[in-house]
Amino acid sequence: MLALRLARGSRPLVQLRRLLVATASAASGFLLLYVLAQATAGSAGSFPQLLWALVPLAVTVQFAVAVARSDPATRPREGLDAAGLGPVRLTLVATISTAVACALGSAVAMAVFLHLRGDVAGLPFDGAGAELLHADQPLPVAAALTLLSLLPLAASVATALVLRPHARPAPQTVLPWGIALTACGLASLAYAGPGGAGAPAGWALTAVGLALTGPGLAYACGTLVQAVRPGALRLLAGRALQEEAPRLGAPIGVLCAVGAGALSAAALRDHGGLQVPLGPLTAPAAVLVVLCAAATLLTSAVEVHQDRAATRETLTGIGAPAKVLRTAVTVRATALVAVCLALSWGVSQLTSLALTR
């Protein structure tokens, strides 16, 4: 009940973020139901389709966690401890809010899916997707509910793990593991080929590896910005980038993985080896992945901007010009964009070599 009251009293921008989480959850849930419909129709590639459908689910979970972290209602504030709302209770509130938003999206996905199949009559476009969604086959309700519960459950568990009180590790310590997982993913792609059953696992390992590598790369990028006799501007930009690396690194890595996947898909299309793992819903699924990855990075950037408000006030109070602060932000953004483009291009070249060998 407390989580619902906090959600209802939030600002419009926070409500918009939760609405976007529910929308992404609805789209991911619809993809899962589509794969289930394919399986009931006896499609031979239903299991690889399920693996590919887990990719939008994963980026949706990441987006939901980012929204939960940036929610002002879940941040420790003065006086809340005395009211019994310590870090553990606030984590529980964020977990419940995330579960409610994702469950709402799953419910919308189920309603839209049944409506397009023609199982719900009396509405516009009733049965418009009957052939695509195999309305001639019965839909197993238990399996559908199980698939739709995956996203709320995964998002809730991820939110609880991320927001639990714990010491944050240094970003540079996770860099070797990320490189190792990325190498394993590229090796899996080379072994499976573009249409192999192991291709989703290879892409998943590559994406996870890049997500783990992201914080270390962002930290190293901050080190390079302030290298070789830095002035006050480069010192400010580099130190801030190093502080922001733990929060911005993982979204940057995932966005690099998405960019590398897009470039690799373009290369495979030129070589005639492009696959459509989700049939006619492949393009909408790809758009969903791109939008969720970009929204996660934008939400994390907003969270970092909020956390650095006190630092900006201190710098302004000691006479730092506002132009210097804006220029430092531009330097950080430029450095990150350059690293992202280079990393995406490099990984796409390696994956293209592995898949077109």
QUIWO-V50535 format. One record per pair of residues at least 6 apart in sequence whose C-alpha atoms are under 7 Angstrom apart, sorted by the first residue. I is the first residue (numbers start at 1). J is the second residue. If there is no record, write none. Layout:
i	j
I	J
I	J
This chain:
i	j
3	93
3	96
3	97
6	73
14	71
17	67
18	101
21	64
21	101
21	102
22	101
22	102
22	104
22	105
23	105
24	60
25	60
25	102
25	105
25	106
26	105
26	106
26	108
26	109
27	109
28	56
28	57
29	106
29	109
29	148
30	109
30	113
31	53
32	53
32	147
33	144
34	133
35	46
35	49
35	50
37	133
37	134
37	139
38	46
39	46
40	137
41	134
41	137
48	197
49	277
49	278
51	200
52	200
52	277
56	285
56	288
56	289
57	151
59	289
59	292
59	293
60	292
61	151
61	154
61	155
62	296
63	292
63	295
63	296
64	98
64	155
65	155
65	158
65	159
66	296
66	299
66	300
67	299
68	94
68	98
70	303
74	90
74	91
74	93
74	94
76	87
80	86
87	165
88	164
91	160
91	163
91	164
95	156
95	159
95	160
98	155
98	156
99	152
99	155
99	156
102	151
102	152
103	152
106	148
114	120
115	126
115	127
116	125
116	126
116	127
116	128
116	129
116	130
117	127
117	128
117	129
117	130
117	133
117	135
118	126
118	127
118	130
171	215
171	216
171	219
171	245
171	246
172	215
172	216
172	219
174	212
174	213
174	216
175	212
175	213
175	216
178	209
178	210
178	212
178	213
179	209
179	213
181	205
181	206
181	209
182	205
182	206
182	209
182	210
184	205
185	202
185	203
185	205
185	206
186	202
186	206
186	351
186	354
188	198
188	202
189	199
189	202
189	354
189	355
190	354
190	355
192	198
192	199
193	199
193	355
194	273
194	355
195	275
207	254
207	257
210	253
210	254
210	257
211	249
211	250
211	251
211	253
211	254
212	250
213	253
214	249
214	250
214	252
214	253
215	245
215	246
215	248
215	249
215	250
218	241
218	242
218	245
218	249
219	241
219	242
219	245
221	335
222	238
222	239
222	241
222	242
223	238
225	234
225	238
226	234
226	235
226	238
233	324
233	328
236	328
237	328
237	329
237	331
237	332
241	332
244	304
247	300
248	297
248	300
248	301
251	293
251	296
251	297
252	297
254	293
255	293
255	294
256	340
256	343
256	344
257	344
258	290
259	344
260	344
260	345
260	347
260	348
261	348
263	348
264	348
264	351
264	352
265	274
267	352
268	274
276	282
